[in-house]
Amino acid sequence: MIFVLTSIYLFLDLWLGVSAQKFLYIGFFSFSLIIYFLNRLGKTGTAKVLGLFVFNLMIYVVASSEPFETGINLYLFAAGAVALTIYDFKDWPKSLFFASLSMILMILVYLGDVSIVEHRHFSPYQTKFFFVVNATINGIICIYSFLLFSKLNYQVFFGISEHRIEKRRIVPLLFYISGGIKGTQGSI
């Protein structure tokens, strides 16, 4: 996903004439490939930690170099939502750590006036355009993360795995919680 997003932003920056330092694109492309290959090699734990840490920092670097109004800082919120999704309840300290890191970096972008790379300048049109793009993509990422998180919780609640889906009618969660089945109240 990051590879695709980086390609989109490279195209948009070229199309709209916004200058960005090339090492940012190279960094996002490189780390997305590293994370991809770590996952393919079965090193998912390393991929999660490295991916969340590096991408949070890279998003911060980009967000600190742009006007707040472009909305690039919203990706830090999405990174927090992704952290909450990719770690299950057993790894809640890691989930909380990375979600907190995302929020702290967002606050630093908002309150701080420090740019690690050269500050990028945008016209009023470019600022509005990028805000719409950033808010839309951020919304899609957050909605997807929420749906995936809900799916995982649903599967855990009903004891369903991806490899072993039982052929039975599953009672909807709200019906179950409301006591629709005799003797199930309070069992959650």
KOLVO-885060 format. One line per 4 residues: number of its first residue (from 1); their letters; for each residue x negated, y, z of N, C-alpha, C. Coordinates in Angstrom, 3 decimals. Each point is the difference from the previous one (the first is absolute). Last residue first. Example, Ala and Ser with C-alpha at 12.3 -4.5 7.8 and 13.67 -1.06 7.14 Angstrom:
2 = SA = -12.850/-2.250/7.080/-0.820/1.190/0.060/0.770/1.090/0.730 ~ -0.290/-5.720/-0.070/0.890/1.190/0.000/-0.900/1.200/0.000
This chain:
188 = ISGQ = 20.420/-12.646/28.400/-1.079/0.657/-0.742/-1.001/0.556/0.972 ~ 4.230/-2.125/1.080/-1.067/-0.962/-0.251/-1.183/0.617/-0.737 ~ 4.458/1.938/1.363/-1.089/0.074/0.960/-1.132/-0.964/-0.261 ~ 4.428/-1.327/-2.234/-0.248/1.315/0.569/-1.117/-0.088/1.010
184 = TGKI = 1.959/-3.775/-2.408/-1.255/0.573/-0.487/-0.268/1.367/0.600 ~ 3.945/-3.116/0.519/-1.172/-0.376/0.784/-1.299/0.620/-0.478 ~ 3.877/-0.245/-3.483/0.220/-0.230/1.431/-1.320/-0.445/0.654 ~ 0.270/3.168/-4.219/-0.091/-1.443/0.203/0.056/-0.233/1.508
180 = GGSI = 0.231/4.369/-1.367/0.925/-0.639/-0.920/-0.032/-1.515/0.093 ~ -2.395/3.873/2.308/0.641/-1.114/0.689/1.006/-0.711/-0.863 ~ -3.089/3.733/-1.077/1.279/0.414/0.564/0.736/-1.132/0.704 ~ -4.169/-0.688/-2.324/-0.205/0.818/1.188/1.324/0.354/0.661
176 = YFLL = 0.139/-2.379/-4.085/-0.637/-0.815/1.025/-0.128/0.785/1.308 ~ 1.509/2.189/-3.837/1.039/-0.920/0.441/-0.523/-0.838/1.164 ~ -3.049/2.815/-2.160/0.956/0.773/0.803/1.124/-0.882/0.534 ~ -3.284/-1.965/-2.914/-0.530/0.392/1.301/1.016/0.750/0.854
172 = PVIR = 1.536/-3.639/-3.745/-0.616/1.326/0.035/-0.334/0.431/1.432 ~ 0.068/-5.117/-1.484/0.960/0.970/0.501/-0.681/1.361/0.050 ~ -1.120/-4.193/-3.313/-0.525/0.759/1.127/1.018/1.076/0.371 ~ 0.024/-5.028/-2.571/0.593/1.335/0.005/-0.495/0.707/1.241
168 = RKEI = -2.948/-3.749/-2.514/1.132/0.137/0.903/0.511/1.422/-0.094 ~ -4.304/-2.893/-1.558/1.220/0.195/-0.784/1.176/-0.026/0.956 ~ -5.299/1.558/0.944/1.032/-1.009/0.212/1.234/0.332/-0.826 ~ -5.299/1.087/-0.787/1.290/0.658/0.170/1.071/-1.068/0.098
164 = RHES = -5.373/0.303/0.012/0.989/-0.956/0.479/1.311/0.740/0.281 ~ -3.961/2.221/-1.579/-0.219/-1.323/-0.574/1.103/-1.000/0.363 ~ -0.129/4.510/1.679/0.060/0.096/-1.459/-0.086/-1.383/-0.634 ~ 2.123/0.326/4.844/-1.304/0.294/-0.590/0.171/0.049/-1.515
160 = IGFF = 3.258/0.530/4.764/-0.117/-0.313/-1.426/-1.427/0.301/-0.430 ~ 2.603/0.631/4.381/-0.925/-1.124/-0.168/-0.160/-0.442/-1.437 ~ 2.555/3.836/1.994/0.735/-1.204/-0.368/-0.902/-1.210/-0.249 ~ -1.886/4.193/1.313/1.174/-0.142/0.850/0.741/-1.302/-0.287
156 = VQYN = -3.660/1.301/-2.741/-0.445/-0.454/1.317/1.198/-0.280/0.894 ~ 0.884/1.835/-4.208/-0.498/-1.364/-0.131/-0.471/-0.555/1.339 ~ 1.351/4.481/-0.161/1.160/-0.859/-0.251/-0.443/-1.459/-0.062 ~ -3.322/3.301/0.247/0.693/-0.154/1.281/1.195/-0.928/-0.129
152 = LKSF = -2.280/1.094/-3.936/-0.850/-0.817/0.859/0.643/-0.234/1.360 ~ 2.182/2.892/-3.008/0.026/-1.376/-0.500/-0.806/-0.914/0.908 ~ -0.111/4.622/0.862/1.300/-0.568/0.358/0.092/-1.459/-0.434 ~ -3.808/2.393/-1.295/-0.011/-0.185/1.448/1.299/-0.647/0.466
148 = LLFS = -0.240/1.270/-4.481/-0.868/-1.138/0.239/-0.067/-0.325/1.493 ~ 2.377/3.841/-1.246/0.698/-1.206/-0.461/-0.845/-1.254/0.236 ~ -1.957/4.174/0.999/1.101/-0.280/0.921/0.738/-1.275/-0.405 ~ -3.376/1.566/-2.868/-0.578/-0.488/1.263/1.092/-0.359/0.994
144 = YICI = 1.330/2.026/-4.033/-0.484/-1.367/-0.244/-0.573/-0.602/1.286 ~ 1.249/4.492/0.186/1.192/-0.851/-0.134/-0.412/-1.446/-0.224 ~ -3.450/3.177/0.087/0.605/-0.148/1.328/1.239/-0.896/-0.050 ~ -2.141/1.099/-4.090/-0.884/-0.831/0.828/0.626/-0.253/1.372
140 = IGNI = 2.246/2.975/-2.868/0.073/-1.371/-0.530/-0.857/-0.944/0.854 ~ -0.207/4.604/0.990/1.303/-0.571/0.353/0.136/-1.435/-0.462 ~ -3.814/2.383/-1.327/-0.043/-0.282/1.437/1.311/-0.622/0.465 ~ -0.193/1.541/-4.399/-0.792/-1.217/0.149/-0.091/-0.403/1.474
136 = TANV = 2.229/4.049/-0.902/0.709/-1.130/-0.614/-0.764/-1.305/0.203 ~ -1.990/4.058/1.411/1.136/-0.338/0.863/0.757/-1.209/-0.549 ~ -3.561/1.738/-2.606/-0.487/-0.586/1.253/1.138/-0.422/0.922 ~ 1.075/2.261/-4.060/-0.621/-1.300/-0.283/-0.413/-0.685/1.304
132 = VFFF = 1.647/4.370/0.360/1.072/-0.913/-0.416/-0.560/-1.400/-0.260 ~ -3.102/3.371/0.965/0.813/-0.304/1.182/1.106/-0.988/-0.358 ~ -2.718/1.646/-3.470/-0.655/-1.031/0.807/0.778/-0.315/1.278 ~ 1.674/3.458/-2.754/-0.012/-1.254/-0.746/-0.610/-1.120/0.839
128 = KTQY = -0.131/4.412/1.679/1.352/-0.570/0.052/0.049/-1.364/-0.685 ~ -4.068/2.302/-0.248/0.293/-0.314/1.400/1.370/-0.646/0.119 ~ -1.321/1.668/-4.195/-0.699/-1.236/0.330/0.294/-0.440/1.436 ~ 1.730/4.173/-1.389/0.660/-1.104/-0.713/-0.638/-1.335/0.358
124 = PSFH = -2.008/3.953/1.703/1.286/-0.286/0.656/0.755/-1.157/-0.671 ~ -5.194/-0.294/-0.502/0.949/1.069/-0.310/1.305/-0.304/0.732 ~ -4.839/-1.682/1.818/1.180/-0.368/-0.772/0.818/1.252/-0.288 ~ -5.291/-1.950/1.846/0.965/1.091/-0.163/1.110/-0.427/-0.952
120 = RHEV = -3.881/-2.404/3.609/0.640/0.010/-1.319/1.054/1.091/-0.039 ~ -4.808/-0.781/2.927/1.439/0.253/0.069/0.565/0.110/-1.416 ~ -4.382/-2.958/1.418/0.383/1.304/-0.533/1.519/0.140/-0.019 ~ -1.594/-3.421/3.561/-0.393/0.212/-1.395/0.493/1.380/-0.436
116 = ISVD = 0.779/-1.095/4.381/-1.246/-0.746/-0.179/-0.537/0.162/-1.419 ~ 3.061/3.357/3.124/0.073/-0.802/-1.212/-1.355/-0.658/-0.219 ~ 3.088/2.576/4.127/-1.280/-0.541/-0.423/0.222/-0.873/-1.229 ~ 2.968/2.388/3.272/-0.283/0.754/-1.214/-1.362/-0.428/-0.546
112 = GLYV = 4.261/-2.141/3.435/-1.388/0.307/-0.308/-0.135/0.784/-1.282 ~ 4.221/-1.629/1.638/-0.542/0.996/0.920/-1.409/0.439/-0.349 ~ 2.314/-3.279/-2.700/0.912/1.130/0.194/-0.626/1.101/0.844 ~ -2.329/-4.071/-0.740/0.178/0.680/-1.296/0.826/1.266/0.196
108 = LIML = -0.509/-2.778/3.720/-1.236/0.712/-0.313/0.081/0.731/-1.336 ~ 3.589/-2.765/1.240/-0.029/1.191/0.859/-1.258/0.818/-0.278 ~ 0.355/-4.115/-2.148/0.993/0.930/-0.545/0.015/1.297/0.814 ~ -2.713/-3.517/1.520/-0.572/0.631/-1.193/0.985/0.978/-0.639
104 = IMSL = 1.544/-2.507/3.622/-1.037/0.933/0.459/-0.631/0.714/-1.186 ~ 3.102/-3.418/-0.927/0.668/1.184/0.549/-1.017/1.038/0.487 ~ -1.621/-4.160/-1.598/0.664/0.728/-1.082/0.632/1.292/0.512 ~ -1.840/-2.945/3.158/-1.059/0.625/-0.799/0.608/0.837/-1.117
100 = SAFF = 2.931/-2.632/2.497/-0.447/1.178/0.759/-1.102/0.742/-0.752 ~ 1.460/-4.056/-1.766/1.094/0.972/-0.121/-0.374/1.290/0.727 ~ -2.981/-3.576/0.418/-0.044/0.568/-1.343/1.135/0.995/-0.248 ~ -0.182/-2.229/4.233/-1.232/0.749/-0.227/0.020/0.686/-1.366
96 = LSKP = 3.527/-2.956/1.115/0.110/1.277/0.699/-1.236/0.864/-0.219 ~ -0.093/-4.339/-1.740/1.057/0.750/-0.660/0.115/1.396/0.606 ~ -2.841/-3.050/2.070/-0.575/0.480/-1.262/1.014/0.865/-0.751 ~ 1.498/-2.066/3.970/-1.017/1.030/0.286/-0.646/0.564/-1.271
92 = WDKF = 3.267/-3.579/-0.344/0.534/1.348/0.202/-1.067/1.012/0.415 ~ 0.234/-4.951/-1.551/-1.095/0.949/-0.198/0.449/1.443/0.224 ~ 3.084/-3.578/0.408/-1.163/-0.524/0.725/-1.182/0.959/-0.084 ~ 4.031/0.803/-2.456/0.096/0.372/1.397/-1.201/-0.483/0.812
88 = DYIT = -1.011/0.669/-5.123/1.189/-0.490/0.680/-0.077/0.351/1.482 ~ -2.103/2.602/-4.398/-0.347/-0.735/1.217/1.279/-0.464/0.668 ~ 0.323/2.493/-3.975/-0.902/-1.112/-0.316/-0.488/-0.764/1.225 ~ 3.058/3.894/0.263/0.564/-1.114/-0.759/-0.966/-1.176/-0.136
84 = LAVA = -1.137/4.189/2.064/1.022/-0.643/0.826/0.577/-1.231/-0.683 ~ -3.058/2.638/-2.409/-0.681/-0.651/1.130/0.998/-0.733/0.887 ~ 1.691/2.649/-3.500/-0.607/-1.226/-0.529/-0.704/-0.758/1.127 ~ 1.723/4.209/1.017/1.098/-0.950/-0.216/-0.539/-1.332/-0.527
80 = GAAF = -3.064/3.519/0.487/0.468/-0.451/1.309/1.116/-1.020/-0.116 ~ -1.494/2.068/-3.897/-1.038/-0.915/0.481/0.360/-0.525/1.395 ~ 2.754/3.318/-1.891/0.206/-1.293/-0.662/-1.035/-1.018/0.467 ~ -0.518/4.367/1.512/1.213/-0.572/0.600/0.271/-1.383/-0.603
76 = LYLN = -3.415/2.425/-1.882/-0.423/-0.452/1.327/1.182/-0.592/0.754 ~ 0.689/2.031/-4.169/-0.529/-1.359/-0.131/-0.544/-0.528/1.326 ~ 1.538/4.507/-0.577/1.070/-0.957/0.287/-0.474/-1.441/-0.129 ~ -2.646/3.896/-1.177/-0.134/-0.455/1.385/1.091/-1.005/0.383
72 = IGTE = -0.026/2.373/-4.124/-0.873/-1.179/-0.044/-0.189/-0.577/1.391 ~ 2.610/4.065/-1.500/0.591/-1.201/0.593/-0.877/-1.242/-0.065 ~ -0.285/4.970/-1.316/0.031/-1.021/-1.049/0.565/-1.319/0.519 ~ -0.760/3.931/2.825/1.255/0.004/-0.760/0.053/-1.025/-1.128
68 = FPES = -3.898/1.046/2.771/0.948/-0.868/0.695/1.286/-0.172/-0.810 ~ -4.642/1.029/-2.504/0.986/0.724/0.801/1.017/-0.981/0.593 ~ -4.791/-2.028/-0.921/1.137/0.533/-0.759/0.888/0.845/0.897 ~ -3.872/-2.572/1.406/-0.512/0.864/-1.067/1.115/0.633/-0.826
64 = SAVV = 0.628/-3.198/3.590/-0.638/1.176/0.604/-0.529/0.963/-1.055 ~ 1.960/-4.166/-1.273/1.023/0.889/0.568/-0.612/1.257/0.616 ~ -2.881/-3.419/-1.702/0.746/0.648/-1.084/0.987/1.023/0.571 ~ -2.391/-2.553/3.102/-0.946/0.812/-0.768/0.738/0.756/-1.106
60 = YIML = 2.481/-3.134/2.516/-0.316/1.203/0.768/-0.927/0.932/-0.779 ~ 0.918/-4.192/-1.806/1.184/0.859/-0.114/-0.240/1.303/0.754 ~ -3.275/-3.247/0.429/-0.022/0.582/-1.343/1.205/0.909/-0.235 ~ -0.289/-2.397/4.084/-1.042/1.027/-0.078/-0.030/0.668/-1.372
56 = NFVF = 2.989/-3.584/0.603/0.391/1.116/0.865/-1.014/1.131/-0.097 ~ -1.057/-3.983/-2.200/0.994/0.787/-0.723/0.551/1.149/0.847 ~ -3.161/-2.991/1.972/-0.598/0.765/-1.106/1.050/0.862/-0.705 ~ 1.509/-2.872/3.510/-0.962/0.983/0.494/-0.515/0.891/-1.128
52 = LGLV = 2.921/-3.603/-1.049/0.692/1.044/0.766/-0.968/1.079/0.463 ~ -1.881/-3.720/-2.313/0.922/0.762/-0.832/0.669/1.130/0.759 ~ -2.796/-3.040/2.344/-0.774/0.862/-0.892/0.921/0.888/-0.830 ~ 2.097/-3.193/2.763/-0.733/0.981/0.805/-0.746/0.985/-0.895
48 = KATG = 2.277/-3.575/-2.147/0.935/0.886/0.704/-0.740/1.111/0.737 ~ -2.538/-3.391/-2.112/0.628/0.877/-0.986/0.952/0.991/0.673 ~ -1.958/-3.394/2.607/-0.990/1.015/-0.366/0.590/1.000/-0.979 ~ 2.685/-3.637/1.078/-0.225/0.807/1.201/-0.968/1.135/-0.263
44 = TKGL = 0.832/-3.239/-3.403/1.080/0.979/0.159/-0.174/0.881/1.226 ~ -2.712/-3.407/-3.018/-0.469/0.848/1.100/1.028/1.099/0.279 ~ -0.069/-3.392/-3.667/0.580/-0.461/1.253/-0.436/0.785/1.222 ~ -0.926/0.703/-4.830/-0.945/-0.917/0.637/0.506/-0.509/1.350
40 = RNLF = 2.478/3.221/-2.492/-0.107/-1.201/-0.856/-0.925/-1.048/0.610 ~ 0.368/4.229/2.125/1.247/-0.761/0.128/-0.057/-1.290/-0.807 ~ -3.586/2.944/-0.457/-0.002/-0.562/1.356/1.260/-0.834/0.236 ~ -0.275/2.401/-4.026/-0.848/-1.197/-0.002/-0.122/-0.616/1.395
36 = YIIL = 2.480/4.023/-0.442/0.611/-1.043/-0.822/-0.822/-1.292/0.064 ~ -1.762/3.833/2.006/1.103/-0.540/0.803/0.690/-1.131/-0.757 ~ -3.311/2.349/-2.320/-0.610/-0.738/1.110/1.077/-0.664/0.844 ~ 1.426/2.896/-3.415/-0.522/-1.259/-0.546/-0.642/-0.857/1.097
32 = SFSF = 1.482/4.270/1.173/1.172/-0.824/-0.301/-0.432/-1.333/-0.606 ~ -3.323/3.200/0.911/0.507/-0.643/1.206/1.262/-0.810/-0.255 ~ -1.927/2.389/-3.663/-0.938/-0.986/0.539/0.576/-0.721/1.219 ~ 2.465/3.616/-1.949/-0.054/-1.164/-0.892/-0.867/-1.104/0.609
28 = FGIY = 0.127/4.066/2.327/1.301/-0.678/0.075/0.024/-1.246/-0.889 ~ -3.913/2.660/-0.173/0.192/-0.588/1.321/1.306/-0.764/0.121 ~ -0.911/2.493/-3.921/-0.865/-1.179/0.057/0.179/-0.725/1.331 ~ 2.196/4.093/-0.498/0.617/-1.032/-0.844/-0.804/-1.302/0.056
24 = LFKQ = -1.850/3.624/2.247/1.262/-0.370/0.645/0.709/-1.099/-0.791 ~ -3.966/2.069/-1.638/-0.274/-1.054/0.971/1.267/-0.416/0.749 ~ -0.047/3.658/-3.197/0.096/-1.346/-0.575/-0.237/-1.116/1.023 ~ 2.151/4.921/0.945/-1.324/-0.597/-0.058/0.129/-1.470/-0.400
20 = ASVG = 3.473/3.722/-1.690/-0.259/-0.805/1.198/-1.369/-0.626/-0.160 ~ 3.662/3.954/-2.417/-1.312/-0.625/0.131/-0.106/-0.744/1.323 ~ 4.190/1.206/-3.495/-0.437/0.152/1.389/-1.338/-0.708/0.136 ~ 3.162/0.372/-3.952/-1.206/0.810/0.086/-0.454/0.282/1.428
16 = LWLD = 3.729/-2.792/-1.939/0.327/1.313/0.549/-1.219/0.902/0.170 ~ -0.498/-4.443/-1.752/1.099/0.598/-0.758/0.307/1.420/0.470 ~ -3.200/-2.663/2.354/-0.498/0.363/-1.327/1.054/0.749/-0.806 ~ 1.277/-1.649/4.195/-1.007/1.052/0.166/-0.556/0.447/-1.342
12 = LFLY = 2.996/-3.646/0.014/0.682/1.260/0.325/-0.993/1.148/0.170 ~ -1.751/-4.378/-0.738/0.718/0.488/-1.179/0.650/1.362/0.284 ~ -1.982/-2.144/3.622/-1.046/0.388/-0.950/0.643/0.581/-1.259 ~ 2.869/-1.852/3.180/-0.514/1.308/0.406/-1.134/0.481/-0.895
8 = ISTL = 1.796/-4.307/-0.795/1.038/1.006/-0.224/-0.521/1.386/0.350 ~ -2.765/-3.657/0.979/0.091/0.216/-1.452/1.024/1.082/-0.326 ~ -0.324/-1.394/4.446/-1.182/0.775/-0.365/-0.004/0.292/-1.498 ~ 3.371/-2.820/1.634/0.201/1.386/0.428/-1.188/0.889/-0.373
4 = VFIM = -0.372/-4.639/-0.842/0.999/0.606/-0.885/0.214/1.464/0.361 ~ -2.786/-2.494/2.803/-0.631/0.093/-1.316/0.942/0.716/-0.974 ~ 1.610/-1.135/4.215/-0.866/1.178/0.073/-0.707/0.220/-1.332 ~ 2.682/-3.825/0.468/0.831/1.183/0.000/-0.880/1.253/0.000
